[in-house]
Amino acid sequence: MYIDDHCSGDGNFLFKYADHLIFGRACVNDSDHLSFRRCVDRIFTLTSQRGLILNTTKTSEVVFSRRPSSVSTFSDLHSLSVNGESLNCVPSRKYLGAILSSNFSWSEYYNFVFVKIRRMSFFIRRLGFFEVPPKILLNFLTSCALPHILYCSPAVFPGLLRKKLHILRRCILPLTNSSGSSFTFFTDMVIHMHFSACARFAKSILSDTSNPLNKPFPDFPAKCSTRSSFDLLYALTPAYRNSVLP
């Protein structure tokens, strides 16, 4: 996995979850790619010495970039191989429930969430058929349905503010039809939980001086006195609500 246009340091990084490994590096030139290739070779050697062989058939390469033209160019010039076997370069990858697209469009993830919500609405209707009390039904929605919408919300929802709002509406409508609650009620709940998640996300960054995202925000208007003030974030709530509600 290459992280292009999002330089967060000079070194390579590794994420491990269960038996999955992700290698990443901000690659802006040939020397960065060479360093990354050496890191992959070291990891392969280290795992081989411990009796763990990387499954190259399940290993893929993703080049992330805001410029679609650079993705194909970078892939052609710097194809990655492990133990002499070339890795497939794919446009997206599913990891921990989120579909990461190479162009940061999130389109596949939006559709994935919609399918999840449609399936969840079946169980909501079944609970209503058995006359489950509204309070328990609401707890089910809050615990099981809304997390699918809010997963990765600090990253996903800025895109929804600009486009794909109709998909969010498609996600909420099945919940309203199956539970009997109003569309406005669910929208307000999503907005509240989303901005709370964004506030926690921003606070964790601002409290960590070593975080590469902890830097001045030159695009913020002058009315925001400090970076710890989220007035601008919460000021977007009316516009966000008006763009979602009919």
Secondary structure by P-SEA (a helix, b strand, c coil): ccccccccccbbbbbbcccbbbbbcccccaaaaaaaaaaaaaaaaaaaaacccccccccccccccccaaaaaaaaaabbbbcccbbbbbbcccccccbbbbccccaaaaaaaaaaaaaaaaaaaaaaaaacccaaaaaaaaaccccccccccccccaaaaaccaaaaaaaaaaaaaaaccccaaaaaaaaaaaaaaaaaaaaaaaaaccccccccccccccccccccccaaaaaaaaaaaaaaccc
